[in-house]
Amino acid sequence: MRKFHAATMGVDQGNEDIFADFLDGGEMWTGEGTRERRKPIVFSEQFRSRPVVQVGLSMWDMDNCANLRADVAADKVTERGFELVFRTWADTKVARIRMNWLAIGEVASEDDWDLDV
């Protein structure tokens, strides 16, 4: 369990279009080729330490002729940002995906002392 000081807790969030492969016959829509997409996210303000990041699907548009398969994750989380990751496999065809994210962690406070002079 991570514990944070309430006075220095920060929350950042976003909603990101990851891809729209149906527009140009991309690999996710044809079901061939790369079955993973990543999108770098930069936080609006740097956290003091690596935050906790929660991700989810806020919109999915998939072909109904196969099983719907999806794996969503936050990868390479740092104080400055992370990568949103969407994966699928087998015969699943994905037209487009939008993902949301929420980062919670410690941020700098106006009461912090800067001793690097």
C-alpha positions as CSV (number, residue, x, y, z in Angstrom):
1,M,0.0,0.0,0.0
2,R,1.3,3.5,-0.8
3,K,0.6,6.3,1.7
4,F,0.7,10.0,0.8
5,H,0.7,13.1,2.8
6,A,-2.7,14.8,2.2
7,A,-1.2,18.3,1.9
8,T,1.1,17.3,-1.0
9,M,-1.2,15.0,-2.9
10,G,-1.7,15.7,-6.6
11,V,-4.2,14.2,-9.1
12,D,-3.8,14.5,-12.9
13,Q,-6.1,12.9,-15.5
14,G,-6.7,12.7,-19.2
15,N,-8.7,11.1,-22.0
16,E,-6.7,10.1,-25.1
17,D,-7.5,8.9,-28.6
18,I,-5.1,6.0,-29.1
19,F,-5.9,5.1,-32.8
20,A,-8.6,5.0,-35.4
21,D,-7.5,2.3,-37.8
22,F,-10.8,2.0,-39.6
23,L,-10.1,5.3,-41.3
24,D,-7.2,4.0,-43.3
25,G,-7.4,0.2,-43.1
26,G,-4.7,0.0,-40.4
27,E,-3.4,-3.1,-38.7
28,M,-5.7,-3.2,-35.8
29,W,-8.7,-3.0,-38.1
30,T,-7.5,-5.6,-40.6
31,G,-6.3,-7.9,-37.8
32,E,-2.8,-8.4,-39.2
33,G,0.5,-6.9,-38.1
34,T,1.3,-5.1,-34.8
35,R,-1.4,-5.8,-32.2
36,E,-0.1,-3.3,-29.7
37,R,-0.2,0.5,-29.5
38,R,1.5,2.8,-27.1
39,K,1.0,6.5,-26.5
40,P,3.4,8.6,-24.4
41,I,1.7,10.8,-21.7
42,V,3.4,13.7,-20.0
43,F,1.9,14.9,-16.7
44,S,0.8,18.5,-16.4
45,E,3.2,18.8,-13.4
46,Q,6.0,16.6,-12.3
47,F,5.3,14.4,-9.3
48,R,7.8,14.1,-6.4
49,S,7.9,10.3,-6.8
50,R,6.4,7.8,-9.1
51,P,2.6,8.1,-8.9
52,V,0.0,5.4,-9.0
53,V,-1.7,5.4,-12.5
54,Q,-5.1,3.8,-13.3
55,V,-6.2,3.4,-16.9
56,G,-9.4,2.3,-18.6
57,L,-11.2,2.2,-21.9
58,S,-13.5,5.2,-22.4
59,M,-14.5,4.2,-25.9
60,W,-14.0,1.1,-28.0
61,D,-15.2,0.3,-31.4
62,M,-14.7,-3.4,-32.4
63,D,-15.9,-5.8,-35.0
64,N,-18.5,-8.1,-33.7
65,C,-17.5,-11.1,-35.9
66,A,-14.8,-12.3,-33.4
67,N,-14.2,-12.3,-29.6
68,L,-13.6,-9.0,-28.1
69,R,-10.1,-9.1,-26.6
70,A,-8.3,-6.2,-24.9
71,D,-5.4,-5.7,-22.5
72,V,-4.9,-2.1,-21.2
73,A,-2.1,-0.9,-19.0
74,A,0.1,1.9,-17.8
75,D,3.8,1.2,-18.6
76,K,7.1,2.9,-17.8
77,V,5.6,5.1,-15.2
78,T,7.9,7.9,-14.0
79,E,7.5,11.2,-12.1
80,R,7.1,13.0,-15.5
81,G,4.8,10.6,-17.4
82,F,4.1,7.1,-18.6
83,E,2.9,5.1,-21.7
84,L,-0.7,4.1,-22.3
85,V,-0.7,0.6,-23.7
86,F,-3.5,-1.1,-25.6
87,R,-3.1,-4.7,-26.8
88,T,-5.3,-7.3,-28.6
89,W,-4.6,-10.7,-30.2
90,A,-5.9,-13.5,-32.4
91,D,-8.7,-12.5,-34.8
92,T,-10.0,-9.5,-32.9
93,K,-10.5,-6.4,-35.1
94,V,-10.4,-3.0,-33.5
95,A,-11.6,0.1,-35.3
96,R,-10.7,2.7,-32.7
97,I,-9.8,3.1,-29.1
98,R,-9.9,6.0,-26.6
99,M,-8.4,5.5,-23.1
100,N,-8.7,7.5,-19.9
101,W,-6.1,7.7,-17.1
102,L,-5.8,9.0,-13.6
103,A,-2.5,9.6,-11.8
104,I,-2.3,10.1,-8.0
105,G,0.9,10.9,-6.1
106,E,2.9,13.4,-4.1
107,V,3.7,16.8,-5.6
108,A,5.9,19.6,-4.5
109,S,4.5,22.0,-1.9
110,E,5.0,25.7,-1.4
111,D,6.4,24.8,2.0
112,D,9.2,22.7,0.6
113,W,12.7,24.0,1.1
114,D,15.1,24.1,-1.8
115,L,18.5,23.4,-0.2
116,D,20.4,23.2,-3.6
117,V,21.9,26.7,-3.6
